[in-house]
């Protein structure tokens, strides 16, 4: 019995090398799999790399004159001189003509937006809109904004002024607000004449627009009283047309440059 047990143990010990050999073969197989994976070319990445290198080497020349290695260009650009390197100047700004044209185009877009927003009021005749390459004239009847003899905007006026502010807020265009009255005299403690009334109405519009987000530095308020009528004052219809607030929206950003 003892001899048999010893022979079984000897046979078991002799076959232990198979375990180590199997582990070695497994590791070797894994090694070759990894090496194959690393050496496999990703066609998509190779294509991107190829196109990138092609674009770099085929890119157009970006300097006025190429500089050879070891040479320093002179001030005259001949490659000889006192060693001062001049970089090419790139024009970063538009010409004045193209800049003005761009602002005129933006002004027309703004006019189209106002026309769309106030289409119903324009059809009713209580709002008029005139445009040119240099300015927009938006005329609002006083009935949209104020009560008779009053310079405090009524409730419905805020919706109108909010709409205007929404159109103007993304630009830097200068805005001049002008107040006008009819020729009927007014003598109150607050408004001794139509001068004060028209100016107070223009200032009230400016104040609301500033609250709605328009930069105050862009705006000015002016009162003309009864002295710039657009219709006769001997009829109610004419007087109604003369009682108005006009917003002059300039193509330019300077408020002092808003002229007609």
KOLMARGU-260218 format. One record per residue (C-alpha): x negated, y negated, z negated; residue number from 0; residue in three letters. Coordinates in Angstrom, 2 decimals. Last residue first. Layout:
<rs>
R       px       py       pz  pos  code
R        X        Y        Z  NUM   ALA
...
</rs>
This chain:
<rs>
R       px       py       pz  pos  code
R    32.27  -115.61    39.75  259   UNK
R    29.60  -115.36    37.10  258   UNK
R    28.60  -112.78    34.50  257   UNK
R    24.86  -113.43    34.25  256   UNK
R    24.88  -114.51    30.62  255   UNK
R    26.29  -111.10    29.69  254   UNK
R    23.25  -109.39    31.20  253   UNK
R    23.96  -105.75    32.10  252   UNK
R    24.76  -106.22    35.76  251   UNK
R    27.68  -105.02    37.86  250   UNK
R    29.88  -107.29    35.79  249   UNK
R    33.26  -106.51    34.28  248   UNK
R    35.47  -109.59    34.15  247   UNK
R    38.41  -108.85    31.88  246   UNK
R    41.32  -111.25    32.33  245   UNK
R    43.94  -112.00    29.70  244   UNK
R    47.22  -113.45    30.95  243   UNK
R    49.91  -116.08    30.56  242   UNK
R    49.72  -117.62    34.04  241   UNK
R    51.79  -114.85    35.59  240   UNK
R    54.56  -115.37    33.05  239   UNK
R    54.52  -119.11    33.72  238   UNK
R    55.09  -118.44    37.42  237   UNK
R    57.98  -116.06    36.78  236   UNK
R    59.53  -118.54    34.34  235   UNK
R    59.39  -121.28    36.94  234   UNK
R    57.86  -124.81    36.80  233   UNK
R    54.42  -123.48    35.83  232   UNK
R    53.30  -122.69    39.36  231   UNK
R    51.01  -119.71    39.80  230   UNK
R    47.36  -118.72    39.26  229   UNK
R    46.81  -121.32    36.55  228   UNK
R    43.33  -122.33    35.35  227   UNK
R    44.00  -125.29    33.03  226   UNK
R    46.55  -123.86    30.63  225   UNK
R    44.06  -122.74    27.98  224   UNK
R    40.76  -121.64    29.44  223   UNK
R    39.55  -119.52    26.51  222   UNK
R    36.31  -117.52    26.62  221   UNK
R    35.21  -114.35    24.81  220   UNK
R    31.84  -112.68    25.48  219   UNK
R    30.81  -109.03    25.56  218   UNK
R    27.78  -106.78    26.07  217   UNK
R    26.20  -107.70    22.73  216   UNK
R    29.35  -106.39    21.02  215   UNK
R    28.59  -102.81    22.17  214   UNK
R    31.89  -101.20    23.13  213   UNK
R    32.87   -98.54    20.59  212   UNK
R    36.62   -98.88    20.03  211   UNK
R    36.07  -101.40    17.24  210   UNK
R    34.12  -103.53    19.71  209   UNK
R    37.02  -103.29    22.17  208   UNK
R    39.39  -104.44    19.42  207   UNK
R    37.23  -107.48    18.61  206   UNK
R    36.79  -108.43    22.25  205   UNK
R    40.56  -108.35    22.75  204   UNK
R    41.05  -110.53    19.67  203   UNK
R    38.41  -112.99    20.93  202   UNK
R    40.26  -113.40    24.22  201   UNK
R    43.51  -114.02    22.34  200   UNK
R    41.85  -116.53    20.02  199   UNK
R    40.39  -118.41    23.00  198   UNK
R    43.78  -118.66    24.71  197   UNK
R    45.48  -119.87    21.52  196   UNK
R    42.74  -122.34    20.61  195   UNK
R    42.79  -123.97    24.03  194   UNK
R    46.58  -123.83    24.14  193   UNK
R    46.68  -126.44    21.40  192   UNK
R    46.74  -126.89    17.60  191   UNK
R    46.69  -123.11    17.19  190   UNK
R    46.62  -121.83    13.60  189   UNK
R    48.50  -124.72    12.00  188   UNK
R    50.85  -124.87    14.96  187   UNK
R    51.14  -127.12    17.97  186   UNK
R    51.81  -125.30    21.23  185   UNK
R    52.39  -127.01    24.56  184   UNK
R    53.97  -125.18    27.51  183   UNK
R    51.44  -125.24    30.31  182   UNK
R    51.01  -121.47    30.64  181   UNK
R    48.20  -119.67    28.87  180   UNK
R    44.85  -118.10    29.79  179   UNK
R    42.25  -115.98    27.91  178   UNK
R    39.03  -114.71    29.44  177   UNK
R    37.09  -111.62    28.38  176   UNK
R    33.57  -111.36    29.81  175   UNK
R    32.06  -107.89    29.97  174   UNK
R    28.45  -106.97    30.74  173   UNK
R    27.96  -103.49    32.14  172   UNK
R    26.01  -101.07    29.95  171   UNK
R    27.93   -97.96    30.92  170   UNK
R    29.40   -94.95    29.09  169   UNK
R    31.83   -97.02    26.99  168   UNK
R    33.56   -98.78    29.86  167   UNK
R    36.21   -96.21    30.84  166   UNK
R    37.04   -95.24    27.25  165   UNK
R    37.08   -98.90    26.22  164   UNK
R    39.70   -99.70    28.85  163   UNK
R    41.93   -96.85    27.68  162   UNK
R    41.55   -97.92    24.05  161   UNK
R    42.54  -101.44    25.09  160   UNK
R    45.81  -100.27    26.64  159   UNK
R    46.66   -97.98    23.72  158   UNK
R    45.86  -100.79    21.27  157   UNK
R    48.15  -103.23    23.04  156   UNK
R    51.24  -101.14    22.30  155   UNK
R    51.10  -102.06    18.60  154   UNK
R    50.89  -105.82    19.01  153   UNK
R    47.60  -107.68    19.40  152   UNK
R    47.27  -110.71    17.06  151   UNK
R    46.97  -113.95    19.05  150   UNK
R    50.61  -115.03    18.77  149   UNK
R    52.58  -117.76    20.59  148   UNK
R    54.87  -115.16    22.18  147   UNK
R    53.81  -111.61    21.30  146   UNK
R    50.56  -110.20    22.49  145   UNK
R    48.98  -107.37    24.50  144   UNK
R    51.05  -105.99    27.34  143   UNK
R    53.25  -109.11    27.48  142   UNK
R    50.09  -111.18    27.90  141   UNK
R    49.78  -109.78    31.42  140   UNK
R    46.49  -108.03    32.00  139   UNK
R    44.03  -108.99    34.75  138   UNK
R    41.15  -106.62    35.52  137   UNK
R    38.50  -108.34    37.64  136   UNK
R    35.68  -106.00    38.61  135   UNK
R    32.26  -107.42    39.55  134   UNK
R    29.27  -107.47    41.85  133   UNK
R    30.07  -105.17    44.79  132   UNK
R    33.66  -106.40    44.78  131   UNK
R    36.81  -105.48    42.92  130   UNK
R    40.29  -106.77    42.14  129   UNK
R    42.76  -105.14    39.76  128   UNK
R    46.15  -106.48    38.75  127   UNK
R    48.22  -105.44    35.75  126   UNK
R    51.81  -106.45    34.93  125   UNK
R    52.96  -105.94    38.52  124   UNK
R    54.99  -102.78    37.88  123   UNK
R    52.92  -100.86    40.42  122   UNK
R    49.76  -102.02    38.65  121   UNK
R    51.22  -100.89    35.32  120   UNK
R    51.86   -97.39    36.72  119   UNK
R    48.40   -97.09    38.26  118   UNK
R    46.66   -98.27    35.10  117   UNK
R    44.50   -95.19    34.44  116   UNK
R    43.92   -94.47    38.13  115   UNK
R    42.98   -98.05    38.97  114   UNK
R    40.68   -98.15    35.94  113   UNK
R    38.93   -94.97    37.09  112   UNK
R    38.56   -96.29    40.63  111   UNK
R    37.07   -99.52    39.28  110   UNK
R    34.53   -97.54    37.24  109   UNK
R    33.52   -95.57    40.33  108   UNK
R    33.13   -98.86    42.19  107   UNK
R    30.89  -100.19    39.42  106   UNK
R    28.71   -97.07    39.60  105   UNK
R    28.21   -97.66    43.32  104   UNK
R    27.30  -101.29    42.68  103   UNK
R    24.83  -100.16    40.01  102   UNK
R    23.20   -97.76    42.46  101   UNK
R    23.02  -100.49    45.08  100   UNK
R    21.34  -102.81    42.62   99   UNK
R    18.75  -100.15    41.80   98   UNK
R    18.18   -99.45    45.50   97   UNK
R    17.50  -103.13    46.20   96   UNK
R    15.28  -103.62    43.14   95   UNK
R    13.09  -100.66    44.16   94   UNK
R    13.44   -97.64    41.98   93   UNK
R    11.00   -96.95    39.23   92   UNK
R     8.44   -94.23    38.67   91   UNK
R     6.11   -94.99    41.55   90   UNK
R     3.18   -92.65    41.07   89   UNK
R    -0.27   -94.26    40.87   88   UNK
R    -3.10   -91.94    41.82   87   UNK
R    -5.72   -91.58    39.06   86   UNK
R    -8.86   -93.68    39.21   85   UNK
R   -12.03   -92.21    37.71   84   UNK
R   -14.78   -94.72    36.95   83   UNK
R   -18.24   -93.19    37.57   82   UNK
R   -20.03   -96.37    38.63   81   UNK
R   -20.04   -95.66    42.33   80   UNK
R   -19.56   -92.77    44.72   79   UNK
R   -16.57   -90.58    45.48   78   UNK
R   -15.18   -93.01    48.05   77   UNK
R   -12.08   -93.98    45.98   76   UNK
R   -12.96   -97.67    45.80   75   UNK
R   -13.24   -97.49    42.02   74   UNK
R   -15.75   -94.69    42.38   73   UNK
R   -14.97   -91.00    42.44   72   UNK
R   -17.00   -88.71    40.16   71   UNK
R   -18.61   -85.69    41.74   70   UNK
R   -19.60   -82.39    40.10   69   UNK
R   -16.66   -80.43    41.50   68   UNK
R   -15.26   -82.07    44.58   67   UNK
R   -12.36   -84.46    44.10   66   UNK
R    -9.55   -84.25    46.64   65   UNK
R    -8.30   -87.62    47.88   64   UNK
R    -4.80   -89.01    47.25   63   UNK
R    -4.02   -86.31    44.77   62   UNK
R    -1.14   -83.84    44.76   61   UNK
R    -2.12   -81.58    47.67   60   UNK
R     0.77   -79.35    48.63   59   UNK
R     1.31   -76.03    46.83   58   UNK
R     0.19   -72.92    48.75   57   UNK
R    -2.10   -71.61    46.01   56   UNK
R     0.44   -72.17    43.26   55   UNK
R     3.45   -70.94    45.21   54   UNK
R     1.66   -67.76    46.27   53   UNK
R     0.59   -67.09    42.69   52   UNK
R     4.16   -67.43    41.49   51   UNK
R     5.55   -65.29    44.31   50   UNK
R     3.11   -62.49    43.49   49   UNK
R     3.84   -62.63    39.77   48   UNK
R     7.58   -62.44    40.42   47   UNK
R     7.10   -59.52    42.83   46   UNK
R     4.90   -57.63    40.34   45   UNK
R     7.48   -58.14    37.63   44   UNK
R    10.20   -56.65    39.82   43   UNK
R     8.02   -53.74    40.97   42   UNK
R     7.07   -52.72    37.47   41   UNK
R     3.84   -50.83    38.07   40   UNK
R     3.38   -47.56    36.16   39   UNK
R    -0.02   -47.43    34.41   38   UNK
R     1.40   -47.96    30.96   37   UNK
R     4.09   -45.32    31.43   36   UNK
R     1.58   -42.84    32.82   35   UNK
R    -0.75   -43.40    29.91   34   UNK
R     2.09   -42.90    27.46   33   UNK
R     3.16   -39.65    29.13   32   UNK
R    -0.46   -38.49    29.21   31   UNK
R    -0.85   -39.07    25.48   30   UNK
R     2.44   -37.33    24.70   29   UNK
R     1.24   -34.25    26.59   28   UNK
R    -2.04   -34.28    24.70   27   UNK
R    -0.22   -34.59    21.40   26   UNK
R     1.98   -31.62    22.25   25   UNK
R    -0.99   -29.54    23.45   24   UNK
R    -2.87   -30.31    20.20   23   UNK
R     0.10   -29.36    18.06   22   UNK
R     0.44   -26.09    19.97   21   UNK
R    -3.27   -25.33    19.46   20   UNK
R    -3.03   -26.05    15.74   19   UNK
R    -0.10   -23.65    15.42   18   UNK
R    -1.82   -20.99    17.54   17   UNK
R    -4.87   -21.17    15.29   16   UNK
R    -2.76   -19.72    12.47   15   UNK
R    -2.58   -16.35    14.29   14   UNK
R    -5.74   -14.83    12.67   13   UNK
R    -4.55   -15.71     9.18   12   UNK
R    -1.28   -13.85     9.68   11   UNK
R    -3.08   -10.77    11.01   10   UNK
R    -5.41   -10.74     8.02    9   UNK
R    -2.45   -11.03     5.64    8   UNK
R    -0.71    -8.13     7.31    7   UNK
R    -3.90    -6.04     7.11    6   UNK
R    -4.28    -6.82     3.39    5   UNK
R    -0.75    -5.68     2.64    4   UNK
R    -1.35    -2.42     4.45    3   UNK
R    -4.54    -1.77     2.52    2   UNK
R    -2.85    -2.37    -0.82    1   UNK
R     0.00     0.00     0.00    0   UNK
</rs>
